[in-house]
Amino acid sequence: MHKNPKDVLEQFWGFSTFRGSQKKVIDAVLNKQDVLALMPTGGGKSLCFQVPAMAQDGLCIVVSPLIALIQDQISNLKQRGIKAMALTGGIPFNELVTLLDNGLYGGYKFIYLSPERL
């Protein structure tokens, strides 16, 4: 069972309605369908995976090659009271192990990875 996506959108992002094809994409994700969503810059792509993740239990792992985008997304989520962390290149192994442990058992909702951390 999951929360209503519109309620999640209002609670965490303060919007009352979805834009464009966001609702269709989110519904497909929640129905466990494969989705390819092509949207322009600023079209709300991030909400298409963030809202379903917040509507369900569990952890969402996001892979992005752009460190600046990862940092921006994490900052945005933290401002909304959502626990998120980044695991990117350059983190020493012992620190990486601690971060992974915190991510899995510390109530985090999103872990953003750069491709080299796969």
C-alpha positions, 0 to 999 in steps of 0.5 A, a space after each residue: 500500500 502506498 500514500 496518495 501521490 497528490 498528498 505527497 506532492 502537497 506535503 513535501 513540495 507544496 504543489 496542489 497539482 502535477 504538471 504535464 505528464 508527471 501524474 501519468 509517469 508517477 502512476 505508471 511507476 507506482 504500478 511497477 511499469 517500466 517508464 521512459 519519460 522524456 521531458 525538457 529541462 525544468 519539466 519536473 523529471 525529478 518529481 517523477 521518481 521522488 514522489 513515488 519514492 516518498 509514497 512508498 516504503 523503502 530506499 530510492 537509489 538514484 544514479 547520476 553522472 553529474 555531481 552538481 545535480 546530485 548536490 542540488 537534489 540532495 540540498 533540495 530534499 534536505 530543505 523539505 525534511 527528507 533524508 538524502 545522501 551522496 556517495 560519489 568518487 573520492 570518498 575514502 573506503 572506510 568513510 564509504 562503509 560508514 555512509 552506506 551503513 547510515 544510508 541503509 539503517 539510518 532512515 534515509 530515503 534517497 541515496 544518490 550515486 555517481 556511476 563509479 560507485 555502482 
